[in-house]
Amino acid sequence: MEDKGAFLARALALLEQLVAFPTVPDASTLDLIDFCGDYLAAYGVESHRVPSPDGRHAALYATIGPRCPGGVVLSGHVDVVPIEGQVWTSDPWRLTERDGRLYGRGSCDMKGFIALMLAAVPELRAAPLARPVHLALSYDEEVGFAGAHRLVPVLKQSLPMPQAVIVGEPTRHQIVNGHKAYAELETRLRGHAIHSGRADLGVSAVTMAARLIGRIDEMDRENAARAAARPPLFQPNYTTLHCGRMEGGVAASTVAAHAWFSTDIRAVPWEKADDYIDRLRRIAADIEAEMRATHSGCGLDMRVIVNVPGLSPEGDQSATALAQKLLPRAALTTVAYGTEAGLFQRAGWSSVVCGPGDILQAHRPDEYIERAELVAGVDVLTRLTQALC
């Protein structure tokens, strides 16, 4: 086996290069994918791309070792959240180390794990692997999961059945075997504007939006009231519904012609976000009918922006068992945020979430990952390589 110091040095150098790619939502990820493909090719590893419909992005996957069942998929997303509106004390696109912390956008979420994946390639290539390691990189995870939605079916069709998928989101190497589903909706309403002195002749899009938001809040409170009936697996231990943004109207003296709002649904694994979406559509249809009864030009459109399945705890199934073998002291836990692991599990592949870094450092100004977390990641991937030989 290679000296772990060389492994770590390679991971640090790769992380510095990865952070320098500003892969925010509005930017193409192709330059970073080119970099990863060239890096793999330099070690004799063939990679494959799954392009986005607009050609501005591509997912990438590669296999190291024999093409046989029972391998392990290491999965990460290359996109990062924006820096606008944040005050950084160092350049977010240049990896900066201070007091054992490596600062830079995406260093924690989740280019640290991708750097470790890539840094493991020479060791994987040199090892007598009896089962393969599959590397998978997606795009658009932070805004819509479009990359994984396109990548996972291709992997399902192209790769032998793996033993496990490890999605390397930052968990401080605790083993996450369950998380909530995530759906985001956008609802737009068309009212009928008129002077507020004759508000009785108009239809306020703002008022009707508020009525629907009120029903959404009722669902959330009903779920909270029922939460105590189940063993606590999540915080909070129920499906939450939340409206994070709302805009509408032009003046206090004008009945609002337009309004829109967002809805965030975080569904526990024993419930389906789709059921809540269907319920909201029925309520919205009743509200739209009421609006049109006053003025035929009124209307309501509800659009699903994101809909990603949750991750259901699998007990001692293969992914969890493998992760516990690699990290015997790690806790099994669940989280309220969503990941791409639910898409892999829905495809029939046993999955867990486990990676370096702390999720509390993600998305914030001065995002960082601790050097010690990368050291731990080197140990995990070294043990994984040994387990597959």
N, C-alpha and C positions, 0 to 999 in steps of 0.2 A: 504494500500500500504506500501511496505517496505521503511525504511529510505533510502534516496538517498545516504547518506554517505556510508552505507554498500554495496549498489550496486556499487558505484565507487571503493571502496576498493577491491571488488571482481574482477572488470574489470582490475584494476592495477595489481593484483596478477596473473590473467590469462595472461595478456599481457607479463609480465615477463617470464612466462613459455613458451608462444608461440614463443617469440623472440629467446629463447634458442635452438629452432629447426632450424638448418641451411638448410632450404628447398630451396636451390639454384637449378638451372636447372639440374645439373648432379647428384643430390642427391635424394634418395627416400623420399617421403612424408608420408610413412606409419606410422612412429613413431608418427608424429603429429596427423594423423588421428586416430590412436589408442588412443592417449591422449584425443581427443575430444569425441570419442565414449565412453570411460570409464567415462568421466565427465558427459555426458548425461545419461548414465546408472545409475550413482549414484543418479540422481534425478528421476529415473523411466521413462526415455524417451528412447524409442527404436529408434535406428538409422539404416540406410541401406547404404550399400556401392555399388559403381559402379566402379569396378576395371579397371585399364588400361590393354591393351592387354599383356604387358610384365610383369604385376604383381608388378611393382615397385611403383605404385601410386594407389590411389583410391579417388574418390569423395565420399562425404557423404551427406545424407539428413535425416531429422527427422521432425516430426510433433508434435506440442504441441497444445492441444485443440481438439475440435470435428472435425471429418472428414466430412466437408461440404464445399460447394463453398463459395467464398467471403473472403477467408483468405489472408494473406500477406506472400510473400516469402522474406526472408532476405538472400542475397547472397554475398559470398566473396570467394576469391581465397587464398590458403594457401602458394603458392610458392612466392619466392622473387628473386630479381636480384642478380647477384654475387657481391662480394666485391673486386675481383682481380683488381689491378691497382689503387685502391683508398687508400687514407691515412686518417685513422680515428684517432680521439683523445681519443677514448675509445673503449672497446671491442665491436664489432658490434653484437656479439651474447649474450651480457649481457645488459639488460635494465638498463640504467644509467640516473638518473634525475639531471639536472642542470638548475637552473633559470626557473623552470616551464616547461622545455622541457624534454621529455622522448626519449632518444637516443637509437637507435638499428636498425639493418637491419630489415625492414618490419614493424617497429612500426607505420609508416604512411601508407604504401602500402603493405598489408592492414590488418595487424594483429590487429591494433587498433580497427577496426570495428568488426573483429571476436571475439575479447575479449569482446566487448560490447554485441554481440549476445549471447555468452555463459553466460555472467554475468546476462543476463536478464532471463535465464531459471528458476531459483527459483521463481521469481516474476510471470512469465507466468504460471508456474505450480500452483501457489496459487490463481491466478485470475479466476473468473467465465467467462472464454472466451466463447462468443457466436460464434465466428469464429476463425479459427486456425492461428497459426504462423508456417510457414515452414522454417526450417533452411537448407541452401544449401551451401556446401563447394566444391570448384573445385580445380584442379591442373593445372599446365602448362600454366597459363594465360599469363605469361611474355614472353613465347617463341613461343607458337603456338595455345593456346586456346583448346588443345585436351581434357582437362578435361570437359569443358563446352559443347563441341560438343557431348560428350558421356552422360553427365549428363542431359542436357535439355530434350532430347527425353524421357528419363526414367521418369523424373518428369512429363512431359506432359501425359504420359500413366498412372502414378501411383497416381497422386494427383488430388483432385477436383479443378475445375477452380478457381484460386485465383482472388481477386480484383486487386492486384497490386504486382509487383516485385520491390524491392528496392535493387539495387546493390550498396554496400557501399564503393565505391571508394572514395578517399579523395577529397572532394569538398568544405570543410569548411562549410558543411551543406547548401550550395546553391543547388538548385534543377536543375539538368541537365536533360533536356528533349529531347536533340538531340546531336548526335555526328557522326563523319564521319565513314564510313566503312574503314577497313584496310586489305590490301593484301600485301604479300611479295613474290617476285619471285626470283628464282636463275637461271641464264642463264649461261650455259657452252658451249664453242665453241672449236672445234677441227680443227686446221689449218693444213698446210703442211709446215714443217720446211725445211729451206735451207739457205745456206750462203747468207747474204744480198747483196753480189756482184751480185747475180742473183735473186734478189727479185722478178723479173718478173715471175719466175718459181714456186714460193711458194704462199702460202695463209696465210696471217697473221691473226691469231685469235684475236690479240689485235686490229688491224685495223678494223676488222669486228665488234668486240664488240663496238668499239668507234662509228661506224656508227649507230648501233642500239641505243646506248645511246643518240646519237645526235637526233634521231627521238623521243625518250622519252622526251628529253628536249623540242623539238618543241611542243609536246602535252601539256606540262606544260605551256609553254608561250602562246599557243593558249587559254588555259583555263583561264589564268590570264587576257587576253585581253577581254574575254567575261564576266568576273565576275561582272562588274558594271551594267549589265542588270538585276540583281536580287536583292531583298532586302537583306541586309547584315545580315546573321545568324551566320556565322563562320569567324574566322580569320586564314588563308585567306578564302574568301568566294567562293572557287572553288576547284575542285579536283586537288590535287597535285601529281606529279610523280617525284620521286627522286632516284638517284643511290648513295648509301652510301658507297659501297665497290667495288673495282675492282683489280684483279691481273692477271698477264699474262707474258709470255715470260721468257727467261733465260739470254739473252745478247743482247746488242745493235746491234751486228753484225749477229744475227740469226733471221730469220723470225719466229715469234712466233707460236709454235705448239698448245699452249693451252692458254685459258683465261677464266675468269669467272667474273661475276658481280652480284650485288644484285639490286633489284628494289623495291621501297616502293611506294605504291599507297594509298592515303587517299581520298576516294570518298565522296562527299557530298550526302545526302540522296536522292536527286532527280536524281542521276545518279547511275550506277551500276559498281562496280569494275570489275565484270565479263566482261562487255562490253570492258573495257580497256585491260583486259587480252586477250580477243579474238582478238582485234585489233593488239596487240603486237605479238601474235602468227602468224598472217598473214604477218606482216612485217618481222618477223624472218624467215618465210618459204621462202620468196623471197631472203633474204640474204643467207640462206643456199643453195638455188638453185644456186646462183652466186658462192659460194664457191666450190660446187661440179662440176660446169662447168670447173673449173681449175684442181681440183683433187678429184676423187671419194671418197677418204677416209675422206674427211672433213665432218663436221656436226655441228649441233647446238641442244642443249637440253634445254628447258625452263620448270622449275618445280615450281609449286605453293607450297610455304612453309606454308603460313597462308592466310586464306580468311575468314574474319569475317564481318558480315553485320553491317551497321550503325544503329543508333537509330533515328527514325523520330519523330519530335515533334508531340504530340498527342493532343495539345490544352488542353481542360479541361477534358480529359478522366480520368478514374478512378485512375491510378497511380499518375498522376500529381495533381489531386484534393485531394487525400489522403495526398500527401507530403505537399501541401499547407495548409491543415488543421493542420498537425503536426508542420509546420514551417511557420506560417502566414506572417512573415516578410522576409522570404527568397526570393532571386531573382530567376527568371526563366532564365536559361542560356544554352548555347551550348558550346561544347568543340571540339577540333580538334583530340584528341586522341581517341582510340577505347576502348570499354569495352565489357563485356559479356552481357550487357543489350540488344544489338542488336539481340543476339541469342534468348533470351527470347521473345522479341517482334516478331521476325519472327515466333516463335511457337504459336503466337496468344495471348500472355499475356502482358497486359499493363505494361510498365516498365519505371522507372526513375533511375538516378544515383544520390546518395546523401549519404554522409558519412563524418566522422570526418577527420581532417588533411588537409594539403595543398599539392596539387600535385607537387608544386615546391620543396618540400622537398623529394619527392620520387626519388629513384634510385641514389641519390648522396651520397658521403661520409658524415658521421655524420647525417644520416637520423634521423628525429625526428618527434614526434607528440606533440603538446602542451597539457598539463594536462587540460587546459580549454576546448579543443575540446572534450576530453573524458567526461568532466562534461556536456557539451552540448549534447553529445550522450546519456548519462543517461537520460536526460530530454526528448529527442525525443522518446526513447524506452519506457519510462514510459507513455508518452502520447499515444503511439501506443497501449500499453496494455489496457489503459482505453478506447480507441476508439473501440477495438474489444470485449469489454464486453457488 
